[in-house]
């Protein structure tokens, strides 16, 4: 993934389709507290899409995508584990967000390349700051 893959003509980034893995959603960043509602329990392989409204990830063999709007996102982090699953050495993107009063963390993998993953994380953080969502919480640099 390079700059042209994620930035459109208006300076807003988007990804039409990127293959990856969904590792699950945790409550309060505790790996043993998995969020089980709204189809977020099942892990799986699928396709990511990013646009100005947020992220959607449709797992293969499912009808409905996982949708996380930028308005619900609070932070974006990187790690190597998520929801009790080791990423096999590939970086994990952790989207921290809120839903129905729950503080959630959803984990995704899109590349084994750390720099490529860091680029995506930085673009997500940039969009959160630009859209003013950072006022709800501090965007970490972890």
The first five atom37 places (N, CA, C, CB, O) and aatype in JSON, in Angstrom:
{
  "aatype": [20, 20, 20, 20, 20, 20, 20, 20, 20, 20, 20, 20, 20, 20, 20, 20, 20, 20, 20, 20, 20, 20, 20, 20, 20, 20, 20, 20, 20, 20, 20, 20, 20, 20, 20, 20, 20, 20, 20, 20, 20, 20, 20, 20, 20, 20, 20, 20, 20, 20, 20, 20, 20, 20, 20, 20, 20, 20, 20, 20, 20, 20, 20, 20, 20, 20, 20, 20, 20, 20, 20, 20, 20, 20, 20, 20, 20, 20, 20, 20, 20, 20, 20, 20, 20, 20, 20, 20, 20, 20, 20, 20, 20, 20, 20, 20, 20, 20, 20, 20, 20, 20, 20, 20, 20, 20, 20, 20, 20, 20, 20, 20, 20, 20, 20, 20, 20, 20, 20, 20, 20, 20, 20, 20, 20, 20, 20, 20, 20, 20, 20, 20, 20, 20, 20, 20, 20, 20, 20, 20, 20, 20],
  "atom_mask": [
    [1, 1, 1, 1, 1],
    [1, 1, 1, 1, 1],
    [1, 1, 1, 1, 1],
    [1, 1, 1, 1, 1],
    [1, 1, 1, 1, 1],
    [1, 1, 1, 1, 1],
    [1, 1, 1, 1, 1],
    [1, 1, 1, 1, 1],
    [1, 1, 1, 1, 1],
    [1, 1, 1, 1, 1],
    [1, 1, 1, 1, 1],
    [1, 1, 1, 1, 1],
    [1, 1, 1, 1, 1],
    [1, 1, 1, 1, 1],
    [1, 1, 1, 1, 1],
    [1, 1, 1, 1, 1],
    [1, 1, 1, 1, 1],
    [1, 1, 1, 1, 1],
    [1, 1, 1, 1, 1],
    [1, 1, 1, 1, 1],
    [1, 1, 1, 1, 1],
    [1, 1, 1, 1, 1],
    [1, 1, 1, 1, 1],
    [1, 1, 1, 1, 1],
    [1, 1, 1, 1, 1],
    [1, 1, 1, 1, 1],
    [1, 1, 1, 1, 1],
    [1, 1, 1, 1, 1],
    [1, 1, 1, 1, 1],
    [1, 1, 1, 1, 1],
    [1, 1, 1, 1, 1],
    [1, 1, 1, 1, 1],
    [1, 1, 1, 1, 1],
    [1, 1, 1, 1, 1],
    [1, 1, 1, 1, 1],
    [1, 1, 1, 1, 1],
    [1, 1, 1, 1, 1],
    [1, 1, 1, 1, 1],
    [1, 1, 1, 1, 1],
    [1, 1, 1, 1, 1],
    [1, 1, 1, 1, 1],
    [1, 1, 1, 1, 1],
    [1, 1, 1, 1, 1],
    [1, 1, 1, 1, 1],
    [1, 1, 1, 1, 1],
    [1, 1, 1, 1, 1],
    [1, 1, 1, 1, 1],
    [1, 1, 1, 1, 1],
    [1, 1, 1, 1, 1],
    [1, 1, 1, 1, 1],
    [1, 1, 1, 1, 1],
    [1, 1, 1, 1, 1],
    [1, 1, 1, 1, 1],
    [1, 1, 1, 1, 1],
    [1, 1, 1, 1, 1],
    [1, 1, 1, 1, 1],
    [1, 1, 1, 1, 1],
    [1, 1, 1, 1, 1],
    [1, 1, 1, 1, 1],
    [1, 1, 1, 1, 1],
    [1, 1, 1, 1, 1],
    [1, 1, 1, 1, 1],
    [1, 1, 1, 1, 1],
    [1, 1, 1, 1, 1],
    [1, 1, 1, 1, 1],
    [1, 1, 1, 1, 1],
    [1, 1, 1, 1, 1],
    [1, 1, 1, 1, 1],
    [1, 1, 1, 1, 1],
    [1, 1, 1, 1, 1],
    [1, 1, 1, 1, 1],
    [1, 1, 1, 1, 1],
    [1, 1, 1, 1, 1],
    [1, 1, 1, 1, 1],
    [1, 1, 1, 1, 1],
    [1, 1, 1, 1, 1],
    [1, 1, 1, 1, 1],
    [1, 1, 1, 1, 1],
    [1, 1, 1, 1, 1],
    [1, 1, 1, 1, 1],
    [1, 1, 1, 1, 1],
    [1, 1, 1, 1, 1],
    [1, 1, 1, 1, 1],
    [1, 1, 1, 1, 1],
    [1, 1, 1, 1, 1],
    [1, 1, 1, 1, 1],
    [1, 1, 1, 1, 1],
    [1, 1, 1, 1, 1],
    [1, 1, 1, 1, 1],
    [1, 1, 1, 1, 1],
    [1, 1, 1, 1, 1],
    [1, 1, 1, 1, 1],
    [1, 1, 1, 1, 1],
    [1, 1, 1, 1, 1],
    [1, 1, 1, 1, 1],
    [1, 1, 1, 1, 1],
    [1, 1, 1, 1, 1],
    [1, 1, 1, 1, 1],
    [1, 1, 1, 1, 1],
    [1, 1, 1, 1, 1],
    [1, 1, 1, 1, 1],
    [1, 1, 1, 1, 1],
    [1, 1, 1, 1, 1],
    [1, 1, 1, 1, 1],
    [1, 1, 1, 1, 1],
    [1, 1, 1, 1, 1],
    [1, 1, 1, 1, 1],
    [1, 1, 1, 1, 1],
    [1, 1, 1, 1, 1],
    [1, 1, 1, 1, 1],
    [1, 1, 1, 1, 1],
    [1, 1, 1, 1, 1],
    [1, 1, 1, 1, 1],
    [1, 1, 1, 1, 1],
    [1, 1, 1, 1, 1],
    [1, 1, 1, 1, 1],
    [1, 1, 1, 1, 1],
    [1, 1, 1, 1, 1],
    [1, 1, 1, 1, 1],
    [1, 1, 1, 1, 1],
    [1, 1, 1, 1, 1],
    [1, 1, 1, 1, 1],
    [1, 1, 1, 1, 1],
    [1, 1, 1, 1, 1],
    [1, 1, 1, 1, 1],
    [1, 1, 1, 1, 1],
    [1, 1, 1, 1, 1],
    [1, 1, 1, 1, 1],
    [1, 1, 1, 1, 1],
    [1, 1, 1, 1, 1],
    [1, 1, 1, 1, 1],
    [1, 1, 1, 1, 1],
    [1, 1, 1, 1, 1],
    [1, 1, 1, 1, 1],
    [1, 1, 1, 1, 1],
    [1, 1, 1, 1, 1],
    [1, 1, 1, 1, 1],
    [1, 1, 1, 1, 1],
    [1, 1, 1, 1, 1],
    [1, 1, 1, 1, 1],
    [1, 1, 1, 1, 1],
    [1, 1, 1, 1, 1]
  ],
  "atom_positions": [
    [[0.85, -1.16, 0.0], [0.0, 0.0, 0.0], [0.9, 1.22, 0.0], [-0.97, 0.0, 1.22], [1.82, 1.31, 0.81]],
    [[0.65, 2.14, -0.88], [1.4, 3.38, -0.88], [0.43, 4.55, -0.78], [2.28, 3.5, -2.14], [-0.79, 4.36, -0.72]],
    [[0.96, 5.76, -0.77], [0.14, 6.96, -0.61], [-0.99, 7.03, -1.62], [1.02, 8.2, -0.73], [-2.1, 7.42, -1.25]],
    [[-0.76, 6.68, -2.87], [-1.79, 6.75, -3.9], [-2.92, 5.76, -3.65], [-1.18, 6.5, -5.26], [-4.04, 5.99, -4.09]],
    [[-2.65, 4.68, -2.95], [-3.68, 3.68, -2.67], [-4.73, 4.18, -1.69], [-3.05, 2.42, -2.13], [-5.85, 3.68, -1.68]],
    [[-4.37, 5.17, -0.85], [-5.3, 5.55, 0.19], [-5.7, 7.02, 0.2], [-4.71, 5.21, 1.49], [-6.5, 7.41, 1.04]],
    [[-5.18, 7.84, -0.69], [-5.57, 9.24, -0.7], [-6.25, 9.57, -2.02], [-4.34, 10.15, -0.49], [-5.71, 9.32, -3.1]],
    [[-7.47, 10.13, -1.92], [-8.18, 10.5, -3.13], [-7.83, 11.93, -3.54], [-9.7, 10.35, -2.94], [-6.98, 12.55, -2.91]],
    [[-8.47, 12.46, -4.55], [-8.16, 13.77, -5.09], [-8.43, 14.92, -4.14], [-8.93, 13.99, -6.32], [-7.87, 16.0, -4.33]],
    [[-9.26, 14.73, -3.13], [-9.58, 15.8, -2.19], [-8.76, 15.71, -0.91], [-11.05, 15.76, -1.86], [-9.04, 16.43, 0.05]],
    [[-7.76, 14.85, -0.88], [-6.93, 14.7, 0.3], [-7.55, 13.79, 1.35], [-6.67, 16.04, 0.91], [-6.95, 13.56, 2.4]],
    [[-8.72, 13.27, 1.07], [-9.38, 12.32, 1.98], [-8.92, 10.93, 1.58], [-10.95, 12.44, 1.93], [-8.88, 10.61, 0.4]],
    [[-8.59, 10.11, 2.55], [-8.13, 8.79, 2.19], [-9.31, 7.83, 2.08], [-7.12, 8.28, 3.2], [-10.33, 7.97, 2.76]],
    [[-9.12, 6.86, 1.22], [-10.11, 5.8, 1.09], [-9.4, 4.56, 0.56], [-11.29, 6.23, 0.15], [-8.39, 4.65, -0.13]],
    [[-9.96, 3.44, 0.89], [-9.48, 2.17, 0.35], [-10.7, 1.47, -0.19], [-8.73, 1.29, 1.45], [-11.66, 1.22, 0.53]],
    [[-10.64, 1.15, -1.46], [-11.77, 0.48, -2.1], [-11.92, -0.95, -1.58], [-11.6, 0.48, -3.62], [-13.04, -1.39, -1.29]],
    [[-10.82, -1.66, -1.47], [-10.88, -3.03, -1.01], [-9.48, -3.51, -0.65], [-11.52, -3.95, -2.09], [-8.55, -3.41, -1.45]],
    [[-9.33, -4.01, 0.58], [-8.04, -4.53, 1.03], [-8.3, -5.81, 1.81], [-7.26, -3.47, 1.9], [-9.08, -5.82, 2.77]],
    [[-7.64, -6.88, 1.39], [-7.79, -8.18, 2.03], [-7.15, -8.17, 3.41], [-7.16, -9.29, 1.16], [-6.09, -7.57, 3.59]],
    [[-7.79, -8.82, 4.39], [-7.22, -8.88, 5.72], [-7.95, -9.85, 6.62], [-7.22, -7.51, 6.34], [-8.78, -10.64, 6.17]],
    [[-7.62, -9.77, 7.92], [-8.22, -10.64, 8.93], [-8.81, -9.82, 10.05], [-7.17, -11.63, 9.49], [-8.23, -8.82, 10.48]],
    [[-9.98, -10.25, 10.52], [-10.61, -9.68, 11.71], [-10.32, -10.63, 12.86], [-12.17, -9.46, 11.51], [-10.62, -11.82, 12.77]],
    [[-9.72, -10.11, 13.95], [-9.3, -10.95, 15.06], [-10.26, -10.95, 16.25], [-7.95, -10.52, 15.52], [-10.06, -11.7, 17.21]],
    [[-11.27, -10.13, 16.2], [-12.25, -10.1, 17.29], [-12.35, -8.71, 17.91], [-11.88, -11.11, 18.35], [-11.58, -7.81, 17.58]],
    [[-13.32, -8.58, 18.81], [-13.55, -7.33, 19.52], [-13.55, -7.58, 21.01], [-14.87, -6.67, 19.07], [-14.26, -8.45, 21.51]],
    [[-12.73, -6.81, 21.72], [-12.59, -6.91, 23.17], [-13.39, -5.79, 23.84], [-11.1, -6.85, 23.59], [-13.64, -4.75, 23.24]],
    [[-13.78, -6.03, 25.09], [-14.38, -4.99, 25.92], [-13.3, -4.48, 26.87], [-15.63, -5.54, 26.72], [-12.61, -5.27, 27.51]],
    [[-13.16, -3.15, 26.95], [-12.18, -2.5, 27.83], [-10.74, -2.98, 27.61], [-12.57, -2.72, 29.27], [-9.95, -3.0, 28.56]],
    [[-10.41, -3.38, 26.39], [-9.07, -3.85, 26.01], [-8.6, -5.04, 26.85], [-8.07, -2.72, 26.15], [-7.41, -5.21, 27.09]],
    [[-9.54, -5.86, 27.29], [-9.23, -7.08, 28.04], [-9.44, -8.26, 27.11], [-10.12, -7.22, 29.34], [-10.56, -8.48, 26.64]],
    [[-8.4, -9.02, 26.82], [-8.49, -10.08, 25.82], [-9.51, -11.15, 26.2], [-7.13, -10.72, 25.62], [-10.07, -11.81, 25.32]],
    [[-9.75, -11.33, 27.49], [-10.69, -12.37, 27.92], [-12.14, -11.88, 27.94], [-10.3, -12.86, 29.3], [-13.05, -12.67, 28.19]],
    [[-12.37, -10.58, 27.67], [-13.74, -10.05, 27.63], [-14.13, -9.75, 26.19], [-13.86, -8.76, 28.51], [-14.04, -8.61, 25.73]],
    [[-14.56, -10.76, 25.49], [-14.92, -10.63, 24.07], [-16.34, -10.07, 23.94], [-14.81, -12.0, 23.35], [-17.26, -10.5, 24.65]],
    [[-16.52, -9.13, 23.03], [-17.85, -8.58, 22.73], [-18.56, -9.57, 21.82], [-17.75, -7.15, 22.05], [-18.01, -9.99, 20.8]],
    [[-19.78, -9.94, 22.18], [-20.48, -11.04, 21.5], [-21.69, -10.59, 20.69], [-20.91, -12.05, 22.51], [-22.32, -11.43, 20.04]],
    [[-22.03, -9.35, 20.71], [-23.24, -8.88, 20.02], [-22.94, -8.48, 18.58], [-23.85, -7.71, 20.78], [-21.79, -8.3, 18.18]],
    [[-24.01, -8.33, 17.83], [-23.97, -7.74, 16.48], [-22.99, -8.43, 15.53], [-23.61, -6.3, 16.58], [-22.43, -7.78, 14.65]],
    [[-22.79, -9.73, 15.7], [-21.92, -10.46, 14.8], [-20.44, -10.21, 14.98], [-22.28, -10.15, 13.42], [-19.64, -10.57, 14.12]],
    [[-20.05, -9.6, 16.11], [-18.65, -9.26, 16.32], [-17.85, -10.36, 17.02], [-18.55, -8.0, 17.12], [-16.65, -10.19, 17.23]],
    [[-18.47, -11.47, 17.37], [-17.74, -12.54, 18.05], [-16.88, -13.35, 17.07], [-18.71, -13.47, 18.76], [-15.73, -13.68, 17.38]],
    [[-17.44, -13.67, 15.91], [-16.75, -14.56, 14.97], [-15.57, -13.86, 14.3], [-17.72, -15.06, 13.9], [-15.72, -12.77, 13.73]],
    [[-14.4, -14.49, 14.37], [-13.22, -14.0, 13.66], [-13.34, -14.41, 12.2], [-11.9, -14.56, 14.29], [-14.2, -15.22, 11.85]],
    [[-12.49, -13.85, 11.35], [-12.53, -14.29, 9.97], [-11.71, -13.46, 9.02], [-13.92, -14.32, 9.52], [-11.22, -12.39, 9.36]],
    [[-11.59, -13.98, 7.82], [-10.87, -13.34, 6.71], [-11.89, -12.62, 5.86], [-10.06, -14.39, 5.87], [-13.01, -13.09, 5.68]],
    [[-11.5, -11.46, 5.32], [-12.42, -10.71, 4.48], [-11.77, -9.5, 3.85], [-13.62, -10.28, 5.29], [-10.56, -9.46, 3.65]],
    [[-12.6, -8.51, 3.55], [-12.14, -7.3, 2.85], [-12.49, -6.04, 3.62], [-12.75, -7.24, 1.45], [-13.61, -5.87, 4.1]],
    [[-11.5, -5.16, 3.72], [-11.64, -3.85, 4.35], [-12.02, -2.82, 3.3], [-10.34, -3.44, 5.08], [-11.56, -2.87, 2.16]],
    [[-12.84, -1.89, 3.7], [-13.12, -0.69, 2.91], [-13.05, 0.5, 3.86], [-14.52, -0.77, 2.18], [-13.58, 0.45, 4.97]],
    [[-12.4, 1.57, 3.42], [-12.33, 2.81, 4.18], [-12.84, 3.94, 3.32], [-10.89, 3.09, 4.67], [-12.52, 4.02, 2.13]],
    [[-13.62, 4.81, 3.92], [-14.04, 6.02, 3.21], [-14.18, 7.13, 4.24], [-15.39, 5.8, 2.43], [-13.76, 6.96, 5.39]],
    [[-14.75, 8.24, 3.86], [-14.82, 9.4, 4.76], [-15.73, 9.16, 5.96], [-15.31, 10.6, 3.99], [-15.66, 9.92, 6.93]],
    [[-16.58, 8.14, 5.94], [-17.46, 7.88, 7.08], [-16.85, 6.92, 8.09], [-18.78, 7.34, 6.6], [-17.21, 6.94, 9.27]],
    [[-15.91, 6.06, 7.65], [-15.31, 5.12, 8.58], [-14.82, 3.86, 7.9], [-16.27, 4.76, 9.64], [-14.47, 3.87, 6.72]],
    [[-14.8, 2.79, 8.67], [-14.25, 1.52, 8.24], [-15.38, 0.49, 8.16], [-13.14, 1.04, 9.22], [-16.27, 0.46, 9.01]],
    [[-15.32, -0.33, 7.13], [-16.2, -1.51, 7.1], [-15.35, -2.71, 6.7], [-17.42, -1.3, 6.11], [-14.44, -2.6, 5.88]],
    [[-15.66, -3.85, 7.3], [-14.94, -5.07, 7.04], [-15.96, -6.19, 6.88], [-13.92, -5.39, 8.18], [-16.67, -6.53, 7.83]],
    [[-16.02, -6.75, 5.69], [-16.96, -7.85, 5.44], [-16.2, -9.16, 5.42], [-17.73, -7.65, 4.11], [-15.37, -9.4, 4.54]],
    [[-16.5, -10.0, 6.4], [-15.91, -11.33, 6.44], [-16.52, -12.17, 5.33], [-16.11, -12.01, 7.83], [-17.71, -12.06, 5.04]],
    [[-15.7, -13.0, 4.72], [-16.2, -13.91, 3.7], [-17.28, -14.8, 4.3], [-15.05, -14.76, 3.1], [-17.22, -15.15, 5.47]],
    [[-18.25, -15.16, 3.49], [-19.37, -16.02, 3.88], [-20.32, -15.36, 4.87], [-18.85, -17.3, 4.47], [-21.09, -16.05, 5.54]],
    [[-20.28, -14.03, 4.97], [-21.25, -13.31, 5.78], [-21.95, -12.28, 4.92], [-20.58, -12.63, 7.0], [-21.42, -11.85, 3.9]],
    [[-23.14, -11.89, 5.33], [-23.9, -10.9, 4.57], [-23.63, -9.47, 5.01], [-25.37, -11.19, 4.7], [-23.58, -8.56, 4.18]],
    [[-23.45, -9.27, 6.31], [-23.32, -7.91, 6.85], [-21.88, -7.62, 7.25], [-24.24, -7.73, 8.06], [-21.23, -8.44, 7.89]],
    [[-21.39, -6.45, 6.87], [-20.03, -6.08, 7.28], [-20.0, -5.56, 8.71], [-19.45, -5.03, 6.34], [-21.02, -5.14, 9.25]],
    [[-18.83, -5.6, 9.3], [-18.56, -4.9, 10.56], [-18.35, -3.45, 10.16], [-17.3, -5.51, 11.35], [-17.51, -3.16, 9.3]],
    [[-19.08, -2.53, 10.76], [-18.97, -1.11, 10.41], [-18.61, -0.33, 11.67], [-20.3, -0.58, 9.79], [-19.28, -0.44, 12.7]],
    [[-17.53, 0.46, 11.56], [-17.11, 1.34, 12.66], [-16.97, 2.74, 12.07], [-15.76, 0.84, 13.33], [-16.08, 2.99, 11.26]],
    [[-17.84, 3.64, 12.48], [-17.77, 5.01, 11.95], [-16.67, 5.79, 12.66], [-19.14, 5.72, 12.12], [-16.31, 5.48, 13.8]],
    [[-16.15, 6.8, 11.98], [-15.14, 7.66, 12.61], [-15.72, 8.36, 13.82], [-14.59, 8.69, 11.59], [-14.98, 8.64, 14.77]],
    [[-17.01, 8.66, 13.82], [-17.64, 9.31, 14.96], [-17.6, 8.44, 16.21], [-19.09, 9.67, 14.63], [-17.6, 8.96, 17.33]],
    [[-17.56, 7.11, 16.04], [-17.5, 6.19, 17.18], [-16.07, 5.84, 17.59], [-18.25, 4.92, 16.86], [-15.85, 5.36, 18.7]],
    [[-15.1, 6.08, 16.71], [-13.7, 5.74, 17.01], [-13.13, 6.72, 18.02], [-12.85, 5.75, 15.72], [-13.44, 7.91, 18.01]],
    [[-12.27, 6.18, 18.9], [-11.6, 6.99, 19.9], [-10.1, 7.0, 19.74], [-11.95, 6.51, 21.27], [-9.44, 7.96, 20.13]],
    [[-9.55, 5.95, 19.16], [-8.1, 5.85, 19.02], [-7.77, 4.72, 18.07], [-7.42, 5.63, 20.41], [-8.62, 3.89, 17.75]],
    [[-6.52, 4.7, 17.62], [-6.01, 3.62, 16.77], [-4.64, 3.25, 17.31], [-5.94, 4.04, 15.24], [-3.79, 4.12, 17.5]],
    [[-4.42, 1.96, 17.55], [-3.15, 1.49, 18.09], [-2.62, 0.34, 17.23], [-3.31, 1.03, 19.56], [-3.32, -0.19, 16.37]],
    [[-1.38, -0.02, 17.48], [-0.79, -1.2, 16.86], [-0.29, -2.14, 17.95], [0.37, -0.81, 15.9], [0.1, -1.7, 19.03]],
    [[-0.33, -3.43, 17.64], [0.17, -4.42, 18.58], [0.5, -5.7, 17.84], [-0.85, -4.68, 19.69], [0.55, -5.73, 16.61]],
    [[0.73, -6.76, 18.61], [1.04, -8.07, 18.01], [0.05, -9.14, 18.44], [2.46, -8.49, 18.37], [0.05, -10.24, 17.89]],
    [[-0.8, -8.83, 19.44], [-1.82, -9.76, 19.94], [-3.16, -9.03, 19.95], [-1.46, -10.28, 21.37], [-3.21, -7.81, 20.05]],
    [[-4.25, -9.79, 19.84], [-5.58, -9.21, 20.02], [-6.59, -10.31, 20.29], [-5.99, -8.38, 18.78], [-6.59, -11.34, 19.62]],
    [[-7.44, -10.09, 21.26], [-8.51, -11.03, 21.63], [-7.96, -12.45, 21.86], [-9.59, -11.07, 20.55], [-8.59, -13.43, 21.48]],
    [[-6.79, -12.53, 22.47], [-6.19, -13.82, 22.76], [-5.52, -14.49, 21.57], [-7.22, -14.72, 23.3], [-5.11, -15.65, 21.67]],
    [[-5.41, -13.79, 20.46], [-4.79, -14.34, 19.25], [-3.49, -13.61, 18.97], [-5.75, -14.24, 18.02], [-3.45, -12.38, 18.94]],
    [[-2.42, -14.37, 18.77], [-1.14, -13.81, 18.35], [-1.19, -13.58, 16.85], [0.05, -14.74, 18.74], [-1.73, -14.4, 16.11]],
    [[-0.65, -12.48, 16.42], [-0.68, -12.12, 15.01], [0.34, -12.82, 14.14], [-0.5, -10.67, 14.88], [0.47, -12.47, 12.97]],
    [[1.07, -13.79, 14.66], [2.04, -14.51, 13.86], [3.2, -13.65, 13.39], [1.37, -15.12, 12.68], [3.81, -13.94, 12.36]],
    [[3.5, -12.6, 14.13], [4.57, -11.69, 13.75], [4.11, -10.51, 12.92], [5.62, -12.44, 13.01], [4.84, -9.54, 12.75]],
    [[2.9, -10.58, 12.39], [2.35, -9.47, 11.6], [1.7, -8.46, 12.55], [1.3, -9.99, 10.55], [1.1, -8.85, 13.55]],
    [[1.82, -7.17, 12.27], [1.22, -6.17, 13.15], [-0.3, -6.22, 13.12], [1.69, -4.77, 12.76], [-0.92, -6.55, 12.11]],
    [[-0.88, -5.89, 14.27], [-2.33, -5.85, 14.42], [-2.75, -4.4, 14.61], [-2.8, -6.73, 15.63], [-2.19, -3.68, 15.44]],
    [[-3.75, -3.96, 13.84], [-4.34, -2.64, 14.03], [-5.49, -2.81, 15.01], [-4.82, -2.0, 12.67], [-6.36, -3.67, 14.82]],
    [[-5.5, -1.98, 16.05], [-6.55, -2.02, 17.05], [-7.35, -0.72, 16.99], [-5.96, -2.24, 18.48], [-6.82, 0.36, 17.25]],
    [[-8.61, -0.85, 16.63], [-9.5, 0.31, 16.56], [-10.24, 0.39, 17.89], [-10.51, 0.21, 15.35], [-11.02, -0.51, 18.22]],
    [[-10.02, 1.45, 18.66], [-10.73, 1.66, 19.91], [-11.96, 2.51, 19.6], [-9.82, 2.34, 20.98], [-11.86, 3.57, 18.99]],
    [[-13.13, 2.02, 20.05], [-14.37, 2.72, 19.72], [-15.41, 2.45, 20.79], [-14.89, 2.28, 18.33], [-15.2, 1.64, 21.69]],
    [[-16.54, 3.14, 20.68], [-17.62, 2.99, 21.63], [-18.89, 2.57, 20.93], [-17.84, 4.29, 22.4], [-19.21, 3.02, 19.83]],
    [[-19.63, 1.68, 21.61], [-20.93, 1.26, 21.11], [-21.81, 0.92, 22.3], [-20.8, 0.03, 20.14], [-21.43, 0.1, 23.14]],
    [[-22.96, 1.53, 22.37], [-23.93, 1.26, 23.44], [-23.3, 1.34, 24.83], [-24.54, -0.12, 23.25], [-23.59, 0.52, 25.69]],
    [[-22.44, 2.33, 25.04], [-21.82, 2.53, 26.34], [-20.64, 1.62, 26.63], [-22.82, 2.34, 27.39], [-20.06, 1.71, 27.71]],
    [[-20.27, 0.75, 25.71], [-19.13, -0.15, 25.88], [-17.89, 0.44, 25.21], [-19.45, -1.55, 25.29], [-17.97, 1.0, 24.12]],
    [[-16.76, 0.3, 25.87], [-15.47, 0.7, 25.3], [-14.9, -0.53, 24.62], [-14.48, 1.28, 26.41], [-14.5, -1.49, 25.29]],
    [[-14.85, -0.52, 23.29], [-14.47, -1.69, 22.51], [-13.13, -1.5, 21.81], [-15.55, -2.02, 21.48], [-12.7, -0.37, 21.57]],
    [[-12.49, -2.6, 21.5], [-11.25, -2.61, 20.74], [-11.35, -3.75, 19.73], [-10.0, -2.78, 21.67], [-11.37, -4.92, 20.1]],
    [[-11.4, -3.4, 18.45], [-11.48, -4.4, 17.38], [-10.13, -4.52, 16.7], [-12.59, -4.04, 16.35], [-9.51, -3.51, 16.37]],
    [[-9.68, -5.76, 16.49], [-8.36, -6.01, 15.92], [-8.43, -6.5, 14.49], [-7.62, -7.01, 16.76], [-9.26, -7.34, 14.14]],
    [[-7.52, -5.97, 13.64], [-7.46, -6.33, 12.23], [-6.0, -6.47, 11.81], [-8.18, -5.27, 11.35], [-5.12, -5.82, 12.37]],
    [[-5.76, -7.33, 10.83], [-4.44, -7.47, 10.19], [-4.61, -7.32, 8.69], [-3.77, -8.84, 10.55], [-5.53, -7.89, 8.1]],
    [[-3.71, -6.54, 8.09], [-3.78, -6.33, 6.65], [-2.47, -6.57, 5.93], [-4.24, -4.95, 6.37], [-2.45, -6.72, 4.71]],
    [[-1.37, -6.6, 6.67], [-0.07, -6.76, 6.04], [0.94, -7.27, 7.05], [0.4, -5.43, 5.42], [0.81, -7.0, 8.25]],
    [[1.93, -7.99, 6.57], [3.04, -8.38, 7.45], [4.07, -7.25, 7.54], [3.72, -9.69, 6.93], [4.93, -7.25, 8.42]],
    [[3.97, -6.28, 6.63], [4.9, -5.16, 6.57], [4.52, -4.11, 7.62], [4.9, -4.54, 5.14], [3.46, -3.5, 7.54]],
    [[5.41, -3.91, 8.59], [5.16, -2.96, 9.67], [4.98, -1.54, 9.12], [6.3, -3.0, 10.7], [4.1, -0.81, 9.56]],
    [[5.83, -1.15, 8.17], [5.72, 0.22, 7.62], [4.39, 0.45, 6.92], [6.86, 0.49, 6.66], [3.8, 1.52, 7.04]],
    [[3.93, -0.54, 6.18], [2.64, -0.42, 5.5], [1.5, -0.27, 6.51], [2.39, -1.64, 4.59], [0.59, 0.53, 6.32]],
    [[1.56, -1.06, 7.58], [0.54, -0.98, 8.63], [0.62, 0.35, 9.36], [0.7, -2.14, 9.62], [-0.42, 0.94, 9.66]],
    [[1.83, 0.81, 9.65], [1.99, 2.12, 10.3], [1.42, 3.24, 9.44], [3.48, 2.39, 10.59], [0.84, 4.19, 9.97]],
    [[1.57, 3.15, 8.13], [1.01, 4.15, 7.22], [-0.51, 4.19, 7.36], [1.4, 3.85, 5.76], [-1.09, 5.27, 7.44]],
    [[-1.14, 3.05, 7.39], [-2.59, 3.0, 7.54], [-3.02, 3.56, 8.9], [-3.1, 1.55, 7.38], [-3.99, 4.31, 8.97]],
    [[-2.3, 3.21, 9.97], [-2.61, 3.73, 11.3], [-2.48, 5.25, 11.32], [-1.68, 3.11, 12.34], [-3.35, 5.93, 11.86]],
    [[-1.41, 5.78, 10.74], [-1.22, 7.23, 10.72], [-2.32, 7.94, 9.94], [0.14, 7.57, 10.12], [-2.76, 9.02, 10.33]],
    [[-2.78, 7.35, 8.84], [-3.88, 7.96, 8.08], [-5.18, 7.92, 8.87], [-4.05, 7.25, 6.73], [-5.96, 8.87, 8.82]],
    [[-5.42, 6.85, 9.58], [-6.62, 6.78, 10.43], [-6.55, 7.85, 11.53], [-6.76, 5.37, 11.06], [-7.54, 8.54, 11.77]],
    [[-5.41, 7.97, 12.18], [-5.25, 8.99, 13.23], [-5.4, 10.39, 12.66], [-3.88, 8.85, 13.9], [-6.04, 11.25, 13.27]],
    [[-4.8, 10.62, 11.49], [-4.91, 11.93, 10.85], [-6.37, 12.28, 10.59], [-4.11, 11.96, 9.53], [-6.79, 13.4, 10.85]],
    [[-7.13, 11.33, 10.08], [-8.53, 11.59, 9.81], [-9.31, 11.88, 11.1], [-9.16, 10.41, 9.07], [-10.16, 12.77, 11.13]],
    [[-9.02, 11.14, 12.15], [-9.69, 11.4, 13.43], [-9.39, 12.81, 13.93], [-9.25, 10.36, 14.48], [-10.29, 13.49, 14.42]],
    [[-8.14, 13.24, 13.82], [-7.78, 14.6, 14.24], [-8.44, 15.65, 13.36], [-6.26, 14.78, 14.22], [-9.01, 16.62, 13.86]],
    [[-8.36, 15.44, 12.05], [-8.9, 16.4, 11.09], [-10.41, 16.56, 11.25], [-8.57, 15.96, 9.67], [-10.94, 17.66, 11.13]],
    [[-11.09, 15.47, 11.52], [-12.54, 15.5, 11.67], [-12.97, 16.0, 13.05], [-13.12, 14.12, 11.42], [-14.16, 16.22, 13.29]],
    [[-12.02, 16.19, 13.95], [-12.33, 16.71, 15.27], [-12.74, 15.65, 16.28], [-13.41, 17.7, 15.16], [-13.15, 15.99, 17.39]],
    [[-12.64, 14.38, 15.93], [-13.03, 13.33, 16.85], [-12.04, 13.16, 17.99], [-13.19, 12.03, 16.12], [-12.37, 12.56, 19.01]],
    [[-10.84, 13.69, 17.82], [-9.83, 13.57, 18.87], [-10.24, 14.32, 20.12], [-8.49, 14.08, 18.39], [-9.69, 14.06, 21.19]],
    [[-11.2, 15.24, 20.03], [-11.64, 16.0, 21.2], [-12.32, 15.11, 22.23], [-12.57, 17.12, 20.79], [-12.38, 15.46, 23.41]],
    [[-12.85, 13.95, 21.8], [-13.54, 13.05, 22.71], [-12.55, 12.26, 23.56], [-14.44, 12.09, 21.94], [-12.89, 11.79, 24.65]],
    [[-11.35, 12.12, 23.08], [-10.32, 11.37, 23.81], [-8.97, 11.74, 23.24], [-10.56, 9.83, 23.72], [-8.89, 12.34, 22.16]],
    [[-7.93, 11.4, 23.93], [-6.58, 11.63, 23.43], [-6.23, 10.54, 22.43], [-5.56, 11.68, 24.6], [-6.41, 9.35, 22.71]],
    [[-5.72, 10.93, 21.28], [-5.2, 9.96, 20.31], [-3.8, 9.59, 20.75], [-5.21, 10.54, 18.83], [-2.92, 10.46, 20.82]],
    [[-3.58, 8.34, 21.06], [-2.28, 7.92, 21.58], [-1.28, 7.72, 20.46], [-2.42, 6.62, 22.39], [-1.65, 7.55, 19.3]],
    [[-0.04, 7.75, 20.81], [1.04, 7.51, 19.86], [1.73, 6.2, 20.19], [2.06, 8.67, 19.86], [2.91, 6.02, 19.89]],
    [[1.0, 5.25, 20.82], [1.55, 3.93, 21.16], [1.82, 3.14, 19.9], [0.6, 3.15, 22.08], [2.28, 2.0, 19.97]]
  ]
}
